[in-house]
Amino acid sequence: MGACIEPFDRCVDRTNATTDPTAGQGEKLLDDLGVVSRPESCVEIDYGNFSDTSEFLGEWPRVSCGKRVLLASDELYGLAAHEVDRWNQHSTSMRGTRHIPNIGRAVWASWPAPHSVSPMDEMHPDTWLISQGRPTELGDPLNWPPLMASNFRLPHDRYYNRTEGTETQNALEDLLGGLESGRALAFSSGMAAVACLFHGLPVGSSVVIPDDPYHAVNGLAVEGEEQGRWTVRRLDLADTQGWIDAALEADLLWVETPANPLMTVADLPAICAAPRKPGCLVAVDGTFATPLLQRPLELGADVSMHSATKFIGGHSDLMAGSLAVRDDALYDELWNRRVRTGGTIGGLEAFLTIRGARTLGLRLERAVANAQVLAERLAEHTEVTTVRYPGLASHPTHANAASFMEGYGAMMSFDVTGTGERASAVVQHTSIINNATSLGGIESTWERRALIAGQESMPPTLIRFSVGCEYLEDLWRDISDALASTAHA
Ligand SMILES: Cc1ncc(COP(=O)(O)O)c(C=O)c1O
């Protein structure tokens, strides 16, 4: 019996998205089956003899894509197999089932499918970021140096940088791909990565974007629509049902979460698990979260995009982007398009991005802790009206964030009392926090967002704040002083 479950028994499901507290007889059955290290957060629903199959079908959507389902009943196996076929016809993310016959009772558990087993299952993501992407031969340096080369002596597999890159670029891709349980491609900027995906859409495609996406993504979407390449539909990120419905009609769901700068968090597990029109891609811009706080591919998204310029690089000294995918055909398609459109990351940037990524875990730990306290204090401050931070219970999409994110991030936005000019004065009256655009650096930055081209529709008094790793009380003093000294501006 133990052999039947062999492919599952070493997997760890970090999503927590499908955890069900209903653990009863099923626990014993799994023990009987010899599952020694059962995933902590696997779904395990014991339905007894399953007289009511509609109950099973009602629960089925909660199993996110890329998971295997262990079914201990012939009847259920038939039902699930049918659902799996239906799902696989409508999605690029596959679900699979495994049948454990003749158990005499039904248990339903979900495990990552074998293809999704990542080497990272063996270690914490922080350790992965520190230990991987390194040369391994005796006498090698511990890190790939910034290999600067456009071409290579032939004959060799590696012949031109724009195509194969160098060991440094490849190491970065290994690092980021493994972190997301997929394969990554590194780009010269976040927007180069976004463009590489969008430009693969067939003419006539239907694209769904949030109603407040990163402004350059909005610009790209609008330009393509004006050229007649695709149509654009906008949806409130908080409208989960709207996104689920859209998946049946769209060719691309572009989900930016948490969103810039209003900090709305989408119900990613629900959106990623929604049945889709054949070929529909779900792509997630997780720049604000980083792969340490959310891993969309594990929830069933097809593409996970990051502007590595931000938290991953982490020192405000480079431009970089990444796309991570699981599907090999999609990877090849994006790889080829990157060759044609020239978005490959440079050698020095790849080196710097790896160097930054090594400390992402440490930096985030401090920055997220700072952000939570600062958001709470700002929310109490008399000179502040609205604080948008997913870690505040008052945040409209706090529940979404709490359900699947592994931390609320280090980004927030807030409104000061008074006018836009007052907000401008606040961001300039600091000695520690830098008035600068962009985000995700070890150093705190903030800006008045409505002054950025393309962001004029933002509230004039909105300040977007990227919380860094400085000592908390120094930051709070800086903020308090800025608010006090501009109170009458
Ligand atoms: C959410 C988000 N996505 C994409 C980008 C674009 O990334 P890059 O500036 O690296 O091109 C940004 C940049 O600010 C961003 O904030």
The ligand as an SDF file (V2000), in Angstrom:
LIG
                    3D

 16 16  0  0  0  0  0  0  0  0999 V2000
    4.3820   46.7740   -9.6350 C   0  0  0  0  0  0  0  0  0  0  0  0
    5.4180   47.1090  -10.6640 C   0  0  0  0  0  0  0  0  0  0  0  0
    5.4890   46.3630  -11.7720 N   0  0  0  0  0  0  0  0  0  0  0  0
    6.4020   46.6260  -12.7320 C   0  0  0  0  0  0  0  0  0  0  0  0
    7.2910   47.6640  -12.6070 C   0  0  0  0  0  0  0  0  0  0  0  0
    8.2850   47.9420  -13.7060 C   0  0  0  0  0  0  0  0  0  0  0  0
    9.5630   47.5530  -13.3180 O   0  0  0  0  0  0  0  0  0  0  0  0
   10.9100   48.2710  -13.8760 P   0  0  0  0  0  0  0  0  0  0  0  0
   10.8930   49.6730  -13.3720 O   0  0  0  0  0  0  0  0  0  0  0  0
   12.0020   47.4210  -13.3340 O   0  0  0  0  0  0  0  0  0  0  0  0
   10.8430   48.2240  -15.3650 O   0  0  0  0  0  0  0  0  0  0  0  0
    7.2450   48.4670  -11.4630 C   0  0  0  0  0  0  0  0  0  0  0  0
    8.1650   49.6040  -11.2900 C   0  0  0  0  0  0  0  0  0  0  0  0
    7.9910   50.4270  -10.4190 O   0  0  0  0  0  0  0  0  0  0  0  0
    6.2900   48.1770  -10.4620 C   0  0  0  0  0  0  0  0  0  0  0  0
    6.1840   48.9090   -9.3490 O   0  0  0  0  0  0  0  0  0  0  0  0
  1  2  1  0
  2  3  1  0
  2 15  2  0
  3  4  2  0
  4  5  1  0
  5  6  1  0
  5 12  2  0
  6  7  1  0
  7  8  1  0
  8  9  2  0
  8 10  1  0
  8 11  1  0
 12 13  1  0
 12 15  1  0
 13 14  2  0
 15 16  1  0
M  END
$$$$
